[in-house]
Amino acid sequence: MNKYFIDDGISNDSINQMLVCFNPKIKNYSHKDTILRYSDNKIQVGLILSGNASLHAIDIDGNDMLLETYTTKDMFGQIFYLPLDNYEYLVTAEDKCEVMFIDYNHIITPCEKVCTHHTKLISNLFMMAAERAQSLSLHLNILKQPTIQKKLITYLKYVRSVSGENPFTIPMSLSSLAQYLCIDRSAMTREIKAMNDKGIIKSHKRKFLLLNTDK
């Protein structure tokens, strides 16, 4: 499954011009670093160049809910969520991450040169936003599955389709996966062991091989 990215269909020369027009900032993060707080006044679009990250909503009691996961070529930012009151929204690194930030105003305001690549870039961003909506629909579909096994299989099939590989490595820790699936970590661990014993999957830590998911 191919993902859209910001530079799709844009020549190298245009990309160099775009870097001048949009003045993107590239930053590197380590595991568990905070990449972006949605409470920040400056509205930015973040693009994952490498690594994995996740979006968390934290309520006033400190309860942490994992809303989305991001991997290479994914996009995130305040414009994709309407934050609820009394929640803090944080994007955190799941491992080493390289992230490009673009000021939202640079995207919606054409530059003085009226560069031809600007329209193509906006089109690419719309397609990437559509992929984010698709990802949210997937999350809802996973959460409505009636059993832990069905939730796991639905998620693992999706990761396999995105990676195009089997075996594959999931883009988050098992603790984060339990949060994402809204299930107890211990119960999930027991189910993964049972699925291994039944020959449905083979797994070791974050690496999974799907065998017979129809059982």
ZADO-1210 file (C-alpha; in nm, 4 decimals, padded with zeros to 6 digits):
<atoms>
<atom x="00.0000" y="00.0000" z="00.0000" code="MET" pos="1"/>
<atom x="00.1645" y="00.3228" z="-00.1181" code="ASN" pos="2"/>
<atom x="00.1247" y="00.6391" z="00.0854" code="LYS" pos="3"/>
<atom x="00.0919" y="00.9894" z="-00.0487" code="TYR" pos="4"/>
<atom x="00.3674" y="01.2280" z="00.0558" code="PHE" pos="5"/>
<atom x="00.4187" y="01.5997" z="00.0374" code="ILE" pos="6"/>
<atom x="00.6658" y="01.5854" z="-00.2544" code="ASP" pos="7"/>
<atom x="00.4724" y="01.3438" z="-00.4799" code="ASP" pos="8"/>
<atom x="00.4703" y="01.4695" z="-00.8389" code="GLY" pos="9"/>
<atom x="00.7015" y="01.7623" z="-00.7608" code="ILE" pos="10"/>
<atom x="01.0383" y="01.7890" z="-00.9357" code="SER" pos="11"/>
<atom x="01.3652" y="01.8207" z="-00.7449" code="ASN" pos="12"/>
<atom x="01.4059" y="02.1801" z="-00.8649" code="ASP" pos="13"/>
<atom x="01.0576" y="02.2660" z="-00.7397" code="SER" pos="14"/>
<atom x="01.1306" y="02.0964" z="-00.4075" code="ILE" pos="15"/>
<atom x="01.4347" y="02.3207" z="-00.3638" code="ASN" pos="16"/>
<atom x="01.2178" y="02.6268" z="-00.4377" code="GLN" pos="17"/>
<atom x="00.9544" y="02.4948" z="-00.1985" code="MET" pos="18"/>
<atom x="01.2096" y="02.4756" z="00.0820" code="LEU" pos="19"/>
<atom x="01.2707" y="02.8473" z="00.0366" code="VAL" pos="20"/>
<atom x="00.8993" y="02.9348" z="00.0215" code="CYS" pos="21"/>
<atom x="00.7797" y="02.7221" z="00.3126" code="PHE" pos="22"/>
<atom x="01.0876" y="02.7483" z="00.5337" code="ASN" pos="23"/>
<atom x="01.0344" y="02.4041" z="00.6926" code="PRO" pos="24"/>
<atom x="01.2095" y="02.3094" z="01.0154" code="LYS" pos="25"/>
<atom x="01.3525" y="01.9597" z="01.0603" code="ILE" pos="26"/>
<atom x="01.3993" y="01.8275" z="01.4135" code="LYS" pos="27"/>
<atom x="01.5099" y="01.4977" z="01.5658" code="ASN" pos="28"/>
<atom x="01.3554" y="01.3296" z="01.8693" code="TYR" pos="29"/>
<atom x="01.4342" y="01.0354" z="02.0946" code="SER" pos="30"/>
<atom x="01.1998" y="00.7757" z="02.2440" code="HIS" pos="31"/>
<atom x="00.9228" y="00.9334" z="02.4585" code="LYS" pos="32"/>
<atom x="01.0187" y="01.2913" z="02.3658" code="ASP" pos="33"/>
<atom x="00.7278" y="01.5320" z="02.3202" code="THR" pos="34"/>
<atom x="00.7177" y="01.6329" z="01.9542" code="ILE" pos="35"/>
<atom x="00.4201" y="01.8690" z="01.9635" code="LEU" pos="36"/>
<atom x="00.1662" y="02.0035" z="02.2119" code="ARG" pos="37"/>
<atom x="-00.1655" y="02.0907" z="02.0523" code="TYR" pos="38"/>
<atom x="-00.2058" y="02.3669" z="02.3102" code="SER" pos="39"/>
<atom x="00.0798" y="02.5593" z="02.1446" code="ASP" pos="40"/>
<atom x="-00.0397" y="02.8823" z="01.9846" code="ASN" pos="41"/>
<atom x="00.1604" y="02.8286" z="01.6662" code="LYS" pos="42"/>
<atom x="-00.0322" y="02.5989" z="01.4296" code="ILE" pos="43"/>
<atom x="00.2008" y="02.3618" z="01.2462" code="GLN" pos="44"/>
<atom x="00.1786" y="02.0624" z="01.0174" code="VAL" pos="45"/>
<atom x="00.4188" y="01.7848" z="01.1120" code="GLY" pos="46"/>
<atom x="00.5500" y="01.5252" z="00.8664" code="LEU" pos="47"/>
<atom x="00.7244" y="01.2087" z="00.9862" code="ILE" pos="48"/>
<atom x="01.0403" y="01.1677" z="00.7774" code="LEU" pos="49"/>
<atom x="01.1527" y="00.8604" z="00.9722" code="SER" pos="50"/>
<atom x="01.0519" y="00.6765" z="01.2875" code="GLY" pos="51"/>
<atom x="00.7204" y="00.6335" z="01.4688" code="ASN" pos="52"/>
<atom x="00.5102" y="00.8591" z="01.6903" code="ALA" pos="53"/>
<atom x="00.1694" y="00.8659" z="01.8583" code="SER" pos="54"/>
<atom x="-00.1008" y="01.1144" z="01.9569" code="LEU" pos="55"/>
<atom x="-00.2236" y="01.1034" z="02.3169" code="HIS" pos="56"/>
<atom x="-00.5127" y="01.2798" z="02.4910" code="ALA" pos="57"/>
<atom x="-00.4609" y="01.3310" z="02.8649" code="ILE" pos="58"/>
<atom x="-00.7505" y="01.4381" z="03.0874" code="ASP" pos="59"/>
<atom x="-00.7338" y="01.6487" z="03.4049" code="ILE" pos="60"/>
<atom x="-00.6955" y="01.3323" z="03.6156" code="ASP" pos="61"/>
<atom x="-00.3891" y="01.2236" z="03.4186" code="GLY" pos="62"/>
<atom x="-00.5607" y="00.9403" z="03.2306" code="ASN" pos="63"/>
<atom x="-00.3783" y="00.8799" z="02.9026" code="ASP" pos="64"/>
<atom x="-00.5690" y="00.7750" z="02.5888" code="MET" pos="65"/>
<atom x="-00.3788" y="00.6822" z="02.2720" code="LEU" pos="66"/>
<atom x="-00.5723" y="00.8237" z="01.9749" code="LEU" pos="67"/>
<atom x="-00.3500" y="00.7736" z="01.6710" code="GLU" pos="68"/>
<atom x="-00.0182" y="00.6278" z="01.5648" code="THR" pos="69"/>
<atom x="00.2114" y="00.7756" z="01.3013" code="TYR" pos="70"/>
<atom x="00.4895" y="00.6246" z="01.0941" code="THR" pos="71"/>
<atom x="00.7100" y="00.7396" z="00.8054" code="THR" pos="72"/>
<atom x="00.5250" y="00.9694" z="00.5598" code="LYS" pos="73"/>
<atom x="00.2371" y="01.0325" z="00.8024" code="ASP" pos="74"/>
<atom x="00.1121" y="01.3824" z="00.8814" code="MET" pos="75"/>
<atom x="-00.0179" y="01.5330" z="01.2053" code="PHE" pos="76"/>
<atom x="-00.1023" y="01.8693" z="01.3578" code="GLY" pos="77"/>
<atom x="-00.3602" y="02.0834" z="01.5327" code="GLN" pos="78"/>
<atom x="-00.5636" y="02.1353" z="01.2131" code="ILE" pos="79"/>
<atom x="-00.6683" y="01.7678" z="01.2114" code="PHE" pos="80"/>
<atom x="-00.8286" y="01.7692" z="01.5563" code="TYR" pos="81"/>
<atom x="-01.0757" y="01.9896" z="01.7405" code="LEU" pos="82"/>
<atom x="-00.9387" y="01.9526" z="02.0951" code="PRO" pos="83"/>
<atom x="-01.1870" y="01.8982" z="02.3763" code="LEU" pos="84"/>
<atom x="-01.1722" y="02.1204" z="02.6828" code="ASP" pos="85"/>
<atom x="-00.9830" y="01.9805" z="02.9830" code="ASN" pos="86"/>
<atom x="-00.7686" y="01.7559" z="02.7621" code="TYR" pos="87"/>
<atom x="-00.4011" y="01.7959" z="02.6779" code="GLU" pos="88"/>
<atom x="-00.3046" y="01.6629" z="02.3346" code="TYR" pos="89"/>
<atom x="00.0543" y="01.5476" z="02.2876" code="LEU" pos="90"/>
<atom x="00.2408" y="01.3890" z="01.9984" code="VAL" pos="91"/>
<atom x="00.5231" y="01.1768" z="02.1406" code="THR" pos="92"/>
<atom x="00.8038" y="00.9763" z="01.9807" code="ALA" pos="93"/>
<atom x="00.7723" y="00.5971" z="01.9964" code="GLU" pos="94"/>
<atom x="01.1369" y="00.5669" z="01.8898" code="ASP" pos="95"/>
<atom x="01.3948" y="00.7874" z="01.7186" code="LYS" pos="96"/>
<atom x="01.2070" y="01.0283" z="01.4922" code="CYS" pos="97"/>
<atom x="01.2953" y="01.2861" z="01.2314" code="GLU" pos="98"/>
<atom x="01.0122" y="01.5331" z="01.1769" code="VAL" pos="99"/>
<atom x="00.9586" y="01.8193" z="00.9329" code="MET" pos="100"/>
<atom x="00.7430" y="02.1102" z="01.0512" code="PHE" pos="101"/>
<atom x="00.5719" y="02.3588" z="00.8209" code="ILE" pos="102"/>
<atom x="00.3925" y="02.6664" z="00.9510" code="ASP" pos="103"/>
<atom x="00.0242" y="02.6348" z="00.8554" code="TYR" pos="104"/>
<atom x="00.0162" y="02.9969" z="00.7358" code="ASN" pos="105"/>
<atom x="00.2847" y="02.9182" z="00.4777" code="HIS" pos="106"/>
<atom x="00.0579" y="02.6487" z="00.3348" code="ILE" pos="107"/>
<atom x="-00.2663" y="02.8443" z="00.3066" code="ILE" pos="108"/>
<atom x="-00.1051" y="03.1703" z="00.1890" code="THR" pos="109"/>
<atom x="00.0432" y="03.1620" z="-00.1644" code="PRO" pos="110"/>
<atom x="00.3932" y="03.3040" z="-00.1872" code="CYS" pos="111"/>
<atom x="00.4666" y="03.6212" z="-00.3842" code="GLU" pos="112"/>
<atom x="00.6171" y="03.4172" z="-00.6690" code="LYS" pos="113"/>
<atom x="00.2920" y="03.2185" z="-00.7119" code="VAL" pos="114"/>
<atom x="00.4972" y="02.8995" z="-00.7468" code="CYS" pos="115"/>
<atom x="00.3359" y="02.6232" z="-00.9527" code="THR" pos="116"/>
<atom x="00.4422" y="02.3620" z="-00.6984" code="HIS" pos="117"/>
<atom x="00.2324" y="02.5295" z="-00.4282" code="HIS" pos="118"/>
<atom x="-00.0941" y="02.3982" z="-00.5755" code="THR" pos="119"/>
<atom x="00.0488" y="02.0470" z="-00.6099" code="LYS" pos="120"/>
<atom x="00.1740" y="02.0535" z="-00.2523" code="LEU" pos="121"/>
<atom x="-00.1698" y="02.1541" z="-00.1216" code="ILE" pos="122"/>
<atom x="-00.3245" y="01.8729" z="-00.3280" code="SER" pos="123"/>
<atom x="-00.0786" y="01.6257" z="-00.1732" code="ASN" pos="124"/>
<atom x="-00.1618" y="01.7522" z="00.1756" code="LEU" pos="125"/>
<atom x="-00.5331" y="01.6992" z="00.1091" code="PHE" pos="126"/>
<atom x="-00.4652" y="01.3394" z="00.0050" code="MET" pos="127"/>
<atom x="-00.2530" y="01.2853" z="00.3157" code="MET" pos="128"/>
<atom x="-00.5342" y="01.4309" z="00.5278" code="ALA" pos="129"/>
<atom x="-00.7727" y="01.1829" z="00.3640" code="ALA" pos="130"/>
<atom x="-00.5374" y="00.9022" z="00.4662" code="GLU" pos="131"/>
<atom x="-00.5499" y="01.0292" z="00.8246" code="ARG" pos="132"/>
<atom x="-00.9303" y="01.0124" z="00.8108" code="ALA" pos="133"/>
<atom x="-00.9003" y="00.6564" z="00.6787" code="GLN" pos="134"/>
<atom x="-00.6715" y="00.5727" z="00.9707" code="SER" pos="135"/>
<atom x="-00.9299" y="00.7044" z="01.2175" code="LEU" pos="136"/>
<atom x="-01.1986" y="00.4922" z="01.0505" code="SER" pos="137"/>
<atom x="-00.9721" y="00.1903" z="01.0880" code="LEU" pos="138"/>
<atom x="-00.9284" y="00.2644" z="01.4590" code="HIS" pos="139"/>
<atom x="-01.3051" y="00.2794" z="01.5069" code="LEU" pos="140"/>
<atom x="-01.3440" y="-00.0479" z="01.3166" code="ASN" pos="141"/>
<atom x="-01.0857" y="-00.2128" z="01.5435" code="ILE" pos="142"/>
<atom x="-01.2506" y="-00.0861" z="01.8615" code="LEU" pos="143"/>
<atom x="-01.5912" y="-00.2247" z="01.7626" code="LYS" pos="144"/>
<atom x="-01.4534" y="-00.5800" z="01.7239" code="GLN" pos="145"/>
<atom x="-01.6154" y="-00.8045" z="01.9892" code="PRO" pos="146"/>
<atom x="-01.3050" y="-00.9890" z="02.1163" code="THR" pos="147"/>
<atom x="-00.9396" y="-00.9163" z="02.1899" code="ILE" pos="148"/>
<atom x="-00.8359" y="-01.1684" z="01.9242" code="GLN" pos="149"/>
<atom x="-01.0457" y="-00.9995" z="01.6559" code="LYS" pos="150"/>
<atom x="-00.9087" y="-00.6581" z="01.7545" code="LYS" pos="151"/>
<atom x="-00.5533" y="-00.7878" z="01.7274" code="LEU" pos="152"/>
<atom x="-00.6104" y="-00.9614" z="01.3938" code="ILE" pos="153"/>
<atom x="-00.7801" y="-00.6555" z="01.2413" code="THR" pos="154"/>
<atom x="-00.4920" y="-00.4326" z="01.3488" code="TYR" pos="155"/>
<atom x="-00.2191" y="-00.6776" z="01.2452" code="LEU" pos="156"/>
<atom x="-00.3736" y="-00.7290" z="00.9006" code="LYS" pos="157"/>
<atom x="-00.3693" y="-00.3531" z="00.8501" code="TYR" pos="158"/>
<atom x="-00.0027" y="-00.3206" z="00.9489" code="VAL" pos="159"/>
<atom x="00.0837" y="-00.6099" z="00.7168" code="ARG" pos="160"/>
<atom x="-00.0963" y="-00.4416" z="00.4252" code="SER" pos="161"/>
<atom x="00.0844" y="-00.1118" z="00.4872" code="VAL" pos="162"/>
<atom x="00.4276" y="-00.2706" z="00.5238" code="SER" pos="163"/>
<atom x="00.3782" y="-00.5148" z="00.2364" code="GLY" pos="164"/>
<atom x="00.5720" y="-00.7697" z="00.4397" code="GLU" pos="165"/>
<atom x="00.5011" y="-01.0784" z="00.6468" code="ASN" pos="166"/>
<atom x="00.6626" y="-01.0983" z="00.9017" code="PRO" pos="167"/>
<atom x="00.6475" y="-00.7303" z="00.9950" code="PHE" pos="168"/>
<atom x="00.7190" y="-00.5076" z="01.2942" code="THR" pos="169"/>
<atom x="00.4408" y="-00.3028" z="01.4511" code="ILE" pos="170"/>
<atom x="00.5214" y="00.0702" z="01.4884" code="PRO" pos="171"/>
<atom x="00.4652" y="00.0879" z="01.8645" code="MET" pos="172"/>
<atom x="00.5447" y="-00.0901" z="02.1892" code="SER" pos="173"/>
<atom x="00.3124" y="-00.3620" z="02.3187" code="LEU" pos="174"/>
<atom x="00.2075" y="-00.1301" z="02.6016" code="SER" pos="175"/>
<atom x="00.1098" y="00.1348" z="02.3468" code="SER" pos="176"/>
<atom x="-00.0699" y="-00.1292" z="02.1401" code="LEU" pos="177"/>
<atom x="-00.2832" y="-00.2235" z="02.4412" code="ALA" pos="178"/>
<atom x="-00.3679" y="00.1447" z="02.4853" code="GLN" pos="179"/>
<atom x="-00.4518" y="00.1802" z="02.1159" code="TYR" pos="180"/>
<atom x="-00.6820" y="-00.1233" z="02.1291" code="LEU" pos="181"/>
<atom x="-00.8347" y="-00.0066" z="02.4606" code="CYS" pos="182"/>
<atom x="-00.7655" y="-00.3392" z="02.6312" code="ILE" pos="183"/>
<atom x="-00.5760" y="-00.4519" z="02.9396" code="ASP" pos="184"/>
<atom x="-00.2065" y="-00.5177" z="02.8697" code="ARG" pos="185"/>
<atom x="-00.2041" y="-00.8469" z="03.0647" code="SER" pos="186"/>
<atom x="-00.5166" y="-00.9719" z="02.8871" code="ALA" pos="187"/>
<atom x="-00.3644" y="-00.8806" z="02.5509" code="MET" pos="188"/>
<atom x="-00.0400" y="-01.0613" z="02.6367" code="THR" pos="189"/>
<atom x="-00.2341" y="-01.3768" z="02.7275" code="ARG" pos="190"/>
<atom x="-00.4289" y="-01.3585" z="02.4013" code="GLU" pos="191"/>
<atom x="-00.1121" y="-01.3154" z="02.1938" code="ILE" pos="192"/>
<atom x="00.0352" y="-01.6241" z="02.3642" code="LYS" pos="193"/>
<atom x="-00.2846" y="-01.8196" z="02.2939" code="ALA" pos="194"/>
<atom x="-00.2773" y="-01.7119" z="01.9279" code="MET" pos="195"/>
<atom x="00.0832" y="-01.8312" z="01.9036" code="ASN" pos="196"/>
<atom x="-00.0116" y="-02.1661" z="02.0606" code="ASP" pos="197"/>
<atom x="-00.3017" y="-02.2096" z="01.8152" code="LYS" pos="198"/>
<atom x="-00.0817" y="-02.1389" z="01.5122" code="GLY" pos="199"/>
<atom x="-00.2680" y="-01.8198" z="01.4219" code="ILE" pos="200"/>
<atom x="00.0435" y="-01.6045" z="01.4493" code="ILE" pos="201"/>
<atom x="00.4089" y="-01.6221" z="01.5397" code="LYS" pos="202"/>
<atom x="00.5395" y="-01.3292" z="01.7382" code="SER" pos="203"/>
<atom x="00.8392" y="-01.2051" z="01.9306" code="HIS" pos="204"/>
<atom x="00.8066" y="-00.8684" z="02.0998" code="LYS" pos="205"/>
<atom x="00.7042" y="-00.6226" z="01.8240" code="ARG" pos="206"/>
<atom x="00.7604" y="-00.8642" z="01.5340" code="LYS" pos="207"/>
<atom x="00.4618" y="-01.0613" z="01.4011" code="PHE" pos="208"/>
<atom x="00.4010" y="-01.3256" z="01.1358" code="LEU" pos="209"/>
<atom x="00.0397" y="-01.3914" z="01.0353" code="LEU" pos="210"/>
<atom x="-00.0229" y="-01.7610" z="00.9673" code="LEU" pos="211"/>
<atom x="-00.3888" y="-01.8669" z="00.9815" code="ASN" pos="212"/>
<atom x="-00.6075" y="-01.5756" z="01.0855" code="THR" pos="213"/>
<atom x="-00.9288" y="-01.7611" z="00.9927" code="ASP" pos="214"/>
<atom x="-00.9122" y="-01.9814" z="01.3026" code="LYS" pos="215"/>
</atoms>
